[in-house]
Amino acid sequence: MDKLEILLKVAGKLPREKNLNNIITILSNLARDIIEVDRCSLFLIDERKNELYTIFAHGVDEIRIPITSGIAGHVVKTGKPYIVSDAYKSKFFNPEIDKISGYKTRNILAVPIFDSKGRIIGVYQAINKPNKFNRIDVKLMKLIAEFAGATIETQMLYEKIKVAHKKALIKLSKAAEYKDPESPNHFLRVGLISSLLAEKLGLDEERCELLMLASTMHDIGKIGIPDSILQKSSRLDPDEWEIMKKHPIIGYELLFDEDSELLQMAAIIALEHHERWDGKGYPFGKKEKEISIWARIVSIVDNFDTLTTDKGERESWNIDDALNYMKIMKEKAFDPEIVEVFLNNVERVIEIKEKYKD
């Protein structure tokens, strides 16, 4: 495969990748194949710890070094590429990493990685070229570093947005608690157990993480229900029940955002988590796989956690009774496949319940 073909292949793959670790793996492999070296490492700057770290280096686990240490530290300080033909003769080379990994570094080409504002955000290193590094290698490495800088900066911005979404959802879930006080850790348990079931169903890591966050918002629509109904200790009358059944729609309207996958998932869960497998739920009477998989998961988890948790004057069910109920309601209220996954992983579920009990 020629170098242009390698570049084009990576250029098509990177925009679809959302995981920073995977992006750095792809970029490290790109530099290794283009420069024709034994291995590559990509160091990023951790400003909070004043360190350089690589979450990918061929053949070794994560490495963390002081920001002024080694050849990478020298490149950060000068902002210029650096070539050393004999690593052990360089005053900047730190041999400790070789000692830890058992690897023998012979020569290194290191270039800085800049963001769009011209700030150094990391260092790219190509290690052990059979022949000496030359000016073409430096040009290629600088070009790849520009590509890496733009990609990593975009991903870091994406990560910041995800963190902001997480914080916003946590604050919103707290707001819901003020209206309808659940047990203190109910929403946390629902998130963790829902993510566990999604993982066991074979959903990818990113979807599991999104579900963990989005599921905590399933009852946010209760913010729009009068306290006289939410906090009524006796059975609701028919008119009150009709008002209560509006909270899924209120939750959907509060959460939905067409630009955010996380908020879209949270909105769908809020809207559908009271639908039933047999079509007898609300607000729309959806049935079976008309209901999103996210809401089908959360419905099971929310019901189980609610049944097995004290709330006000209502005493919790014991675990065996709650599990029997889940079995009875399989194919009635709940997706039978997800119930089986739940039952097959009940030990993990109980571990989460115990770890995050109120």
BELZISUL-V512379 format. One record per residue. N is the residue number from 1. SS is DSSP state (~ for helix, > for strand, _ for the rest). PSI is psi in radians with two decimals (* if undefined). D_CENTER is the distance of its C-alpha to the mean C-alpha in whole Angstrom. Layout:
N|SS|PSI|D_CENTER + N|SS|PSI|D_CENTER
This chain:
1|_|2.19|34 + 2|_|2.98|35 + 3|~|-0.64|33 + 4|~|-0.71|33 + 5|~|-0.68|31 + 6|~|-0.81|29 + 7|~|-0.78|28 + 8|~|-0.65|28 + 9|~|-0.78|26 + 10|~|-0.69|23 + 11|~|-0.55|23 + 12|~|-0.44|23 + 13|~|-0.68|19 + 14|~|-0.74|18 + 15|_|-0.40|17 + 16|_|-0.17|15 + 17|_|2.29|13 + 18|_|-0.18|9 + 19|_|2.15|8 + 20|~|-0.70|10 + 21|~|-0.77|12 + 22|~|-0.67|13 + 23|~|-0.78|14 + 24|~|-0.61|16 + 25|~|-0.82|17 + 26|~|-0.78|19 + 27|~|-0.65|20 + 28|~|-0.72|22 + 29|~|-0.65|23 + 30|~|-0.87|25 + 31|~|-0.71|27 + 32|~|-0.77|28 + 33|~|-0.62|29 + 34|~|-0.81|31 + 35|~|-0.26|32 + 36|_|1.04|33 + 37|>|3.04|33 + 38|>|-0.71|32 + 39|>|2.89|28 + 40|>|2.73|26 + 41|>|2.59|24 + 42|>|1.91|22 + 43|>|2.40|22 + 44|>|2.72|20 + 45|>|2.23|21 + 46|>|1.70|20 + 47|_|-0.57|22 + 48|_|-0.69|21 + 49|_|-0.07|22 + 50|_|0.81|25 + 51|>|2.82|24 + 52|>|2.42|23 + 53|>|2.59|20 + 54|>|2.22|19 + 55|_|0.07|16 + 56|_|2.16|18 + 57|>|2.22|22 + 58|_|2.11|24 + 59|_|-0.09|25 + 60|>|2.83|24 + 61|_|-2.99|21 + 62|_|2.40|19 + 63|>|2.37|22 + 64|>|2.30|23 + 65|>|2.73|26 + 66|>|2.57|28 + 67|_|-0.34|27 + 68|_|0.05|31 + 69|_|2.54|31 + 70|~|-2.99|32 + 71|~|-0.66|32 + 72|~|-0.74|29 + 73|~|-0.66|30 + 74|~|-0.70|33 + 75|~|-0.66|32 + 76|~|-0.74|30 + 77|~|-0.75|33 + 78|~|-0.47|35 + 79|_|0.34|33 + 80|_|2.69|34 + 81|_|2.71|34 + 82|>|2.26|36 + 83|>|2.35|37 + 84|>|2.16|39 + 85|_|-0.40|41 + 86|_|1.74|41 + 87|~|-0.71|38 + 88|~|-0.14|40 + 89|~|-0.08|43 + 90|_|2.33|40 + 91|_|-0.26|41 + 92|_|-0.29|37 + 93|_|2.35|36 + 94|_|1.88|34 + 95|_|-0.08|35 + 96|~|-0.62|33 + 97|~|-0.68|30 + 98|~|-0.67|33 + 99|~|-0.69|34 + 100|~|-0.76|31 + 101|~|-0.35|30 + 102|_|0.19|33 + 103|_|2.62|33 + 104|_|1.89|36 + 105|_|2.23|35 + 106|_|-0.98|38 + 107|_|2.76|37 + 108|>|2.44|34 + 109|>|2.12|33 + 110|>|2.34|31 + 111|>|2.60|30 + 112|>|2.67|28 + 113|>|2.20|25 + 114|>|2.65|26 + 115|_|-3.06|24 + 116|_|-0.29|25 + 117|_|0.12|27 + 118|_|0.22|29 + 119|_|2.45|27 + 120|>|2.21|26 + 121|>|-0.13|22 + 122|>|-3.02|23 + 123|>|2.35|25 + 124|>|2.27|26 + 125|>|2.27|28 + 126|>|2.32|30 + 127|>|2.34|32 + 128|>|1.30|35 + 129|>|2.35|36 + 130|_|-0.69|39 + 131|_|-3.13|41 + 132|_|2.60|41 + 133|_|2.52|39 + 134|_|-3.11|41 + 135|~|-0.57|40 + 136|~|-0.69|39 + 137|~|-0.72|36 + 138|~|-0.78|35 + 139|~|-0.78|35 + 140|~|-0.75|33 + 141|~|-0.68|31 + 142|~|-0.66|31 + 143|~|-0.79|30 + 144|~|-0.63|27 + 145|~|-0.65|26 + 146|~|-0.77|26 + 147|~|-0.79|24 + 148|~|-0.75|21 + 149|~|-0.80|22 + 150|~|-0.73|21 + 151|~|-0.81|18 + 152|~|-0.68|16 + 153|~|-0.75|18 + 154|~|-0.76|16 + 155|~|-0.67|13 + 156|~|-0.66|13 + 157|~|-0.74|14 + 158|~|-0.73|11 + 159|~|-0.70|9 + 160|~|-0.68|12 + 161|~|-0.71|12 + 162|~|-0.74|8 + 163|~|-0.73|10 + 164|~|-0.71|13 + 165|~|-0.74|12 + 166|~|-0.84|10 + 167|~|-0.70|14 + 168|~|-0.73|15 + 169|~|-0.68|14 + 170|~|-0.76|15 + 171|~|-0.68|18 + 172|~|-0.70|19 + 173|~|-0.61|19 + 174|~|-0.66|21 + 175|~|-0.68|23 + 176|~|-0.60|24 + 177|~|-0.58|25 + 178|~|-0.57|28 + 179|~|-0.74|29 + 180|_|1.45|28 + 181|_|1.97|28 + 182|_|3.13|26 + 183|_|2.59|26 + 184|_|-0.62|24 + 185|_|0.25|21 + 186|~|-0.87|21 + 187|~|-0.64|18 + 188|~|-0.79|16 + 189|~|-0.75|17 + 190|~|-0.75|17 + 191|~|-0.84|13 + 192|~|-0.75|13 + 193|~|-0.66|15 + 194|~|-0.75|14 + 195|~|-0.70|11 + 196|~|-0.83|13 + 197|~|-0.69|16 + 198|~|-0.73|13 + 199|~|-0.79|13 + 200|~|-0.41|16 + 201|_|-0.07|17 + 202|_|0.24|16 + 203|_|2.65|13 + 204|_|2.87|10 + 205|~|-0.72|7 + 206|~|-0.73|5 + 207|~|-0.65|8 + 208|~|-0.72|8 + 209|~|-0.75|4 + 210|~|-0.73|6 + 211|~|-0.68|9 + 212|~|-0.70|9 + 213|~|-0.82|9 + 214|~|-0.61|12 + 215|~|-0.40|14 + 216|~|-0.24|15 + 217|~|0.25|17 + 218|_|-0.52|19 + 219|_|0.37|22 + 220|~|-0.46|22 + 221|~|-0.27|25 + 222|~|-0.24|27 + 223|~|-0.55|27 + 224|~|0.11|30 + 225|_|2.35|32 + 226|_|2.51|35 + 227|~|-0.58|35 + 228|~|-0.47|38 + 229|~|-0.81|37 + 230|~|-0.68|33 + 231|_|0.21|35 + 232|_|2.24|38 + 233|_|-0.47|39 + 234|_|3.03|41 + 235|_|2.46|41 + 236|_|2.49|40 + 237|_|2.96|43 + 238|~|-0.72|42 + 239|~|-0.72|42 + 240|~|-0.68|39 + 241|~|-0.65|37 + 242|~|-0.65|37 + 243|~|-0.76|36 + 244|~|-0.65|33 + 245|_|-0.09|32 + 246|_|-0.20|31 + 247|~|-0.53|28 + 248|~|-0.68|26 + 249|~|-0.71|27 + 250|~|-0.76|27 + 251|~|-0.75|23 + 252|~|-0.81|22 + 253|~|-0.59|25 + 254|~|-0.65|23 + 255|~|-0.56|19 + 256|_|2.32|20 + 257|_|2.06|19 + 258|_|-0.27|19 + 259|_|-0.05|17 + 260|_|2.01|14 + 261|~|-0.65|12 + 262|~|-0.84|11 + 263|~|-0.54|14 + 264|~|-0.79|16 + 265|~|-0.78|14 + 266|~|-0.70|15 + 267|~|-0.75|18 + 268|~|-0.72|19 + 269|~|-0.80|18 + 270|~|-0.69|20 + 271|~|-0.63|23 + 272|~|-0.01|23 + 273|_|-0.13|22 + 274|_|0.10|26 + 275|_|2.76|27 + 276|_|2.67|29 + 277|_|-0.62|29 + 278|_|0.05|33 + 279|_|0.13|33 + 280|_|0.26|34 + 281|_|-2.90|31 + 282|_|2.79|31 + 283|_|-0.21|30 + 284|_|-0.04|31 + 285|_|0.54|32 + 286|_|2.72|30 + 287|_|2.76|30 + 288|~|-2.26|28 + 289|~|0.15|26 + 290|~|-0.45|26 + 291|_|2.37|24 + 292|_|2.62|20 + 293|~|-0.55|18 + 294|~|-0.79|16 + 295|~|-0.60|19 + 296|~|-0.66|21 + 297|~|-0.91|18 + 298|~|-0.61|18 + 299|~|-0.78|22 + 300|~|-0.84|22 + 301|~|-0.77|20 + 302|~|-0.77|22 + 303|~|-0.80|25 + 304|~|-0.81|25 + 305|~|-0.66|24 + 306|~|-0.76|26 + 307|~|-0.61|29 + 308|_|0.31|28 + 309|_|2.32|28 + 310|_|2.47|31 + 311|>|1.96|31 + 312|_|-2.22|34 + 313|_|-0.10|38 + 314|>|2.13|36 + 315|_|2.59|35 + 316|_|2.73|33 + 317|_|2.73|33 + 318|_|2.85|33 + 319|~|-0.77|30 + 320|~|-0.74|33 + 321|~|-0.70|34 + 322|~|-0.71|31 + 323|~|-0.68|30 + 324|~|-0.70|33 + 325|~|-0.75|32 + 326|~|-0.68|29 + 327|~|-0.75|31 + 328|~|-0.68|34 + 329|_|0.01|32 + 330|>|2.30|30 + 331|_|-0.03|31 + 332|_|-1.32|33 + 333|_|-0.54|30 + 334|>|2.62|27 + 335|_|2.09|26 + 336|~|-0.63|27 + 337|~|-0.76|25 + 338|~|-0.61|22 + 339|~|-0.73|25 + 340|~|-0.72|26 + 341|~|-0.75|22 + 342|~|-0.86|22 + 343|~|-0.62|25 + 344|~|-0.28|25 + 345|_|0.45|22 + 346|~|-0.50|24 + 347|~|-0.73|24 + 348|~|-0.69|20 + 349|~|-0.81|20 + 350|~|-0.63|23 + 351|~|-0.77|22 + 352|~|-0.74|19 + 353|~|-0.75|22 + 354|~|-0.74|24 + 355|~|-0.63|21 + 356|_|0.60|21 + 357|_|2.80|24 + 358|_|*|26
